[in-house]
């Protein structure tokens, strides 16, 4: 009886119900924690690379030779540092991936190397092949829940997923100044205030009382435009202006002969040109 082939984890690992975008790194951590070894035929090169890195990390940390990691695998070392550092660079990278930017474009926009971006996506944010799965992205990757208030970071990721990467810089600017008062006299302040109102609206409870209150205050959305802004004709005012203008404008007396030129009228402040005055028969 032929031996059954060993299951290849990358074929079904990303599709497990509990797997997240960092399924590759999580699998490597599980193998190291359990004291198991990996193989290319079962786990693939990415998981084997992560397992080797985790074991070398513990060894080099004990020997105080962390620079050896950079020499052996610089892309993975910087990707792990980027994922765990206290900054918003990882959030920006994830938003750009959700906004469907390529790894080369992300590297240019963020000043990183392409190999670093690709390594980060394979280890910690493997979603590029599943961006069409809306429910998976919104509920499992971003972490949105219908009955729970969302953070500004989650709303930023959802906004990038639905609207694209054009406003990522504006969201990052808002996160840096969300605790400050916004100057509505400037364009930047108005943008921050708009994002803050969006975040506040998304955090409202989803109950009947809140829905009724929003419905009562949504007149500018539900009412027809002609009811909110009734049309006012300009004809009466325009007619009065024309009548006053005609009364104040002096007219030259009409000559009995049809071929004669009308006498010029002295208007204060006007310059007359006899060659431009013509009579209409």
Secondary structure as the mmCIF struct_conf table of DSSP 4:
data_model
#
loop_
_struct_conf.conf_type_id
_struct_conf.id
_struct_conf.beg_label_comp_id
_struct_conf.beg_label_asym_id
_struct_conf.beg_label_seq_id
_struct_conf.end_label_comp_id
_struct_conf.end_label_asym_id
_struct_conf.end_label_seq_id
HELX_LH_PP_P HELX_LH_PP_P1 UNK A 2 UNK A 7
HELX_RH_AL_P HELX_RH_AL_P1 UNK A 9 UNK A 12
HELX_RH_3T_P HELX_RH_3T_P1 UNK A 13 UNK A 15
BEND BEND1 UNK A 16 UNK A 16
TURN_TY1_P TURN_TY1_P1 UNK A 17 UNK A 18
TURN_TY1_P TURN_TY1_P2 UNK A 21 UNK A 22
HELX_RH_AL_P HELX_RH_AL_P2 UNK A 23 UNK A 34
TURN_TY1_P TURN_TY1_P3 UNK A 35 UNK A 35
TURN_TY1_P TURN_TY1_P4 UNK A 40 UNK A 43
HELX_RH_AL_P HELX_RH_AL_P3 UNK A 44 UNK A 63
TURN_TY1_P TURN_TY1_P5 UNK A 64 UNK A 64
TURN_TY1_P TURN_TY1_P6 UNK A 66 UNK A 66
HELX_RH_AL_P HELX_RH_AL_P4 UNK A 67 UNK A 72
HELX_RH_AL_P HELX_RH_AL_P5 UNK A 74 UNK A 84
BEND BEND2 UNK A 85 UNK A 88
HELX_RH_AL_P HELX_RH_AL_P6 UNK A 89 UNK A 98
TURN_TY1_P TURN_TY1_P7 UNK A 99 UNK A 100
HELX_RH_AL_P HELX_RH_AL_P7 UNK A 103 UNK A 110
TURN_TY1_P TURN_TY1_P8 UNK A 111 UNK A 111
HELX_RH_AL_P HELX_RH_AL_P8 UNK A 114 UNK A 124
HELX_RH_3T_P HELX_RH_3T_P2 UNK A 128 UNK A 130
TURN_TY1_P TURN_TY1_P9 UNK A 131 UNK A 132
HELX_RH_AL_P HELX_RH_AL_P9 UNK A 134 UNK A 135
HELX_RH_PI_P HELX_RH_PI_P1 UNK A 136 UNK A 142
TURN_TY1_P TURN_TY1_P10 UNK A 146 UNK A 147
BEND BEND3 UNK A 148 UNK A 148
HELX_LH_PP_P HELX_LH_PP_P2 UNK A 149 UNK A 151
HELX_RH_AL_P HELX_RH_AL_P10 UNK A 152 UNK A 163
BEND BEND4 UNK A 165 UNK A 165
TURN_TY1_P TURN_TY1_P11 UNK A 166 UNK A 167
HELX_RH_AL_P HELX_RH_AL_P11 UNK A 168 UNK A 177
TURN_TY1_P TURN_TY1_P12 UNK A 178 UNK A 179
BEND BEND5 UNK A 180 UNK A 180
HELX_LH_PP_P HELX_LH_PP_P3 UNK A 181 UNK A 182
TURN_TY1_P TURN_TY1_P13 UNK A 184 UNK A 185
BEND BEND6 UNK A 186 UNK A 186
HELX_RH_AL_P HELX_RH_AL_P12 UNK A 187 UNK A 202
TURN_TY1_P TURN_TY1_P14 UNK A 203 UNK A 203
BEND BEND7 UNK A 204 UNK A 204
BEND BEND8 UNK A 207 UNK A 207
HELX_RH_AL_P HELX_RH_AL_P13 UNK A 208 UNK A 216
TURN_TY1_P TURN_TY1_P15 UNK A 217 UNK A 217
HELX_RH_AL_P HELX_RH_AL_P14 UNK A 219 UNK A 222
BEND BEND9 UNK A 223 UNK A 223
HELX_RH_AL_P HELX_RH_AL_P15 UNK A 225 UNK A 228
BEND BEND10 UNK A 229 UNK A 229
BEND BEND11 UNK A 234 UNK A 234
HELX_RH_AL_P HELX_RH_AL_P16 UNK A 235 UNK A 248
BEND BEND12 UNK A 249 UNK A 249
HELX_LH_PP_P HELX_LH_PP_P4 UNK A 252 UNK A 255
BEND BEND13 UNK A 256 UNK A 257
TURN_TY1_P TURN_TY1_P16 UNK A 258 UNK A 259
BEND BEND14 UNK A 260 UNK A 260
HELX_LH_PP_P HELX_LH_PP_P5 UNK A 261 UNK A 264
TURN_TY1_P TURN_TY1_P17 UNK A 268 UNK A 269
HELX_RH_3T_P HELX_RH_3T_P3 UNK A 274 UNK A 276
#
